[in-house]
Amino acid sequence: MHDTEVGTLWEPPPGPENRLVPAGIAWDAVRAPSHLACPALAALGDEAGAVIRDPYNGDLYWLLPPGAVTAWEPLPQVTTYGTACYVEIPPTGRTGGPGPYWIREPRGRHLTRPAALHAALATAVGGQRTEGES
């Protein structure tokens, strides 16, 4: 199933409140801390689908096609959410806190290609290691 096919089947929860939504059905999720996520997001550019920011710790969450995290190669400090996991999802239009909010709303396409995200995060992890070794 292509991103656009899945994207048309899923929308954020209705109403004004964030909701815990099960991963592994309409999407899987990947969470990364801001020092890795921000460079990865910049590298992805328009290839990024919807992205959620958790303002409490600065982490970013990407939504991937369902089942994508089962083949995800682990990266340091990056967490995956698939079946049996829940992610706090903001409603449409929430682009600021309090609580998690969209920095890229799921308009048209909500999924990010797993290979593109993994490559961007791996580059950020590699850059962090290089800086730490200096």
N, C-alpha and C positions, 0 to 999 in steps of 0.2 A: 504494500500500500504506500502511495506517495504522500509526502508531507501535506500537500494541498488537499488530498482526499481525507486524511485524518483531521486536518485543520478545520474542515467545514463541519465535522461531526462534534466538535468540542468547543465550548465557550466557558469562560470563567463563571463562577457561581453568581446567581442573581442577588440583588439586594445590596445593602450598604456594608455588610460585614465580611471579613475574611473567613474562609472556611477550610477545615482540614479535608483534603480530597485524596482518595487513594491513588497511588501511583500504580503503574503496570497495567492500566486499562486503556485510557485514551493517550497516555504518555508515560514515559519514565522521566526522572529528573537527575540532574547532576549539580552538586553544590561545590563552590570553590571560594576560598577566602579572597577578600578584595585585592590583596597584593598580587594574586595570580589571575583573578577574574577580570580585573580592569584591563590589563594588557591583552588578555585573550579576547575580550569583547571588542577592543579596538582593532585587533588583528582580523576578527571575523567580519567586521563591518556589516554590510547588508546581508551577509550569509547567516547572521544570527536571527533566530526566531524570537519568541517571547522570552523576556528575562525579568526575573523578580529580584528585588533587593530586600534583604533583611537588615533594617537599619540598626538593629541591636548589636550586631557583630560585623556588619558590612559585607557579609557573604552574598554572592549572586547565585541564582538558580536558573538553569536552562531546562527547557522541556525538550525531550527527545522522543523518537518513535517508540511505542510500547515494545518491550523486549530488548531494547538496545543495550541496556546495562548488563545483560547477561554475557555479552561479548566484550564489554568494556575492559581494556587493559588498565589495571590500577595505576593511579598517579598519586604521589605524596600529597597530602592535605586536601585531596579531592574525594568527595563522598557521592555515592550513587544511591538512587532510590528507585526500586522496582516493585514488583508484587509484594504485598504485605507491608508496605511503607506508606506513610501519609506525608503530604506537603501542605503547608498553609498557603492557600491561593487567595490573592486579593480579587475583589470584584472588578468588573470592567470599569475603567475610568479612574481607578485609584492610582494616582501617580505621585503620591507622597504619603508620609506616615501620618499618624502613628501606625506602627506595625508594618509588615511586609507590603510592598507596593511594586507596581510595574515600572521598570525603566524602559522596557520595550513591550508595549502592549501586544496582545495576540490578535493583530488585525491582518486578515488575509492568510497568514501563515504563522502558526504558533510553535512549530517544531524546528529545531536546529539539527543539521546533519551530524550524526555522531562522529564521523571521521574528521570533519572540519573542526568540531569543538575539541576533540581529543588532541589534534595536532596543535591547535592554538594554546591549549592548556599545557601540553608537553613543552612547547617552546617557552612559555612563561616559567615553568618549573626549572627548565634548563638555565634560563637567564638568572633566576634566583640563586641557583647553585653557583654559577659563575661569579656573581656579585659577592656571595658569601665567602668564596675562596680568595678574593682579592685582598 
